[in-house]
Amino acid sequence: NPNDPAEAPSRQILSGLLANFSYQIAGNEAVRVPSLWVQQVSENADPPNNDTYQYQTADPNNLWTFWLYSGATKDARVLQEAAREEENFATVGIGQLIEAWCWMITADLFGDIPVQEAFQDDEITNPSYDNQEVAYDTLFAKLERARQNLNEGNDVPLGGEDLVYGGNIQKWLSLAWALEAKAHIHLTESGYGAGLDGSSSRQARAQAALSAVQNAFPNGNADNPAFTYPGGEDAENPWYQFTIQGVWVTTHQLSSNYISLLKGQEDPRLGIQARQVGMVDGSNSPPTAGADTVRVPFDPSTHFDLADDTYLGHVNGAGAAGDENVSSIGTYYSAPDAPLIWMNYAEVKFIEAEARAITGTGSAAQAYEDGIRASLDQLNVTSLAGVDQAFVNDFVSDRMAEYNNSSNKIREIIEEKYIANFIGLEPFNDWRRTGYPELTPVADSVAATEGGVIPRRFPYPESEYNNNSNEVPTALGQGVNALDAPVGWDPQSQ
């Protein structure tokens, strides 16, 4: 059946894998729910809901079964098998990189997961769970092999089927190093020592992250992995579908805490990360004149005033206020054809800044400043926010003064990284491992989180309790009862 082939060439598998990873992982459940918990966005709907920590075993079923664990992770292995037979080793390397990233995301969200016995369908139908360190050991090994295979190249060069980098192998190599740096910085408080000559020290992890960032994103924002959604108004960017168009809901809007943060530090990213109030009206079709524009030009002299109602957030955990009364996610992220960025150069620089602050080597301050400027450049604030370069320079000077006067450099770094990684997964990871930014649980959270602690993990999905009940860990509890249990690298688990 030509419409249902049993096998496909690696170039076709690759395109499907990249599209699925972008839509279902980098832009779906794995980032949308944590973005509520770290209060960058809020669920503008009557509770209980995800914003009040009502997240049950059924909720991550699709993420685990179809998209991430049994989806992209398995598909990445299928890609590797097909590409290896064709001697397209660079494509094998991309598959290994995606697989490594999937191990990271799954372990970061769930903790212990099946790794060593995974995907052996003919032999093992009920795989045992490994601790999170095994998943990280596996991803480090995969990234090492990915770099080796990327350097081998392809028998048939990559081209348009590479929907992220257009066949540029050097950029994939750079991304592999960026992921390695990300993984090491995750483990700075973990006590995990594999791969570091037996050392589990915070310093050793930070030094390993520093070594990796030296090879990551040498061309700055030009190396950001981005999946572009073509088709103009007919494009399918997931943030547009989920929060603007109303394919699912339009209630995922800006948090009042986040709006207050940006206003408080007079951050020009406010006019880019948030739409003005009223630009989404809940009718499943944003106002025509405002779909990709703003009602009035962004004005720093007015819009940073806390009393100004041009940009307003919704209180996390509060009842519905009407979509038209709250700022929705900005068009840079949520236009139909907006590119979905998997990781950015700013994150690489903030990883470097944190690692230098831990090790005491080099200039953490310079890396911190570079990270702020990378974020401002990525969002093109002088054009999209309409501010001049003098305003940008003054803003950066203010942030540097705050950093230099602070007794807690890590807090300053993570709080700026939090803004640069708006609506990504990394703010949730950073908050769990550092405690920054400091967040207050929502007022009316579900009682099962012990009086309202902010969740620290996803619960294991219902499908695992149904199909792998003898292996899935049960000591944590199920559903909302498991949300406050720290994953392995979380310092609260130590």
Secondary structure, 3 states (H helix, E strand, C coil): CCCCCCCCCHHHHHHHHHHHHHHHHHCCHHHHHHHHHCCCEEECCCCCCHHHCCCCCCCCHHHHHHHHHHHHHHHHHHHHHHHHHCCEHHHHHHHHHHHHHHHHHHHHHHCCECCCCCCCCCCCCCCCCECHHHHHHHHHHHHHHHHHHHHHCECCCCCCCCCCCCCCHHHHHHHHHHHHHHHHHHCCCCCCCCCCCCCCCHHHHHHHHHHHHCCCCCCHHHHCCEECCCCHHHCCCHHHHHHHHCCCCCCEEEEHHHHHHHHHCCCCCHHHHECCCCCCCCCCCCCHHHCCCCCCCCCHHHHCCCCCCCCCCECCCCCCCCHHHCCEECHHHHCCCCCEECCCHHHHHHHHHHHHHHHCCCCHHHHHHHHHHHHHHHCCHHHHCCCCHHHHHHHHHHHHHHHHHCCCHHHHHHHHHHHHCCCCCHHHHHHHHHCCCCCCCCCCCCHHHCCCCCCCCCCCCHHHHHHCCCCCCCCCCCHHHHCCCCCCCCHHHC
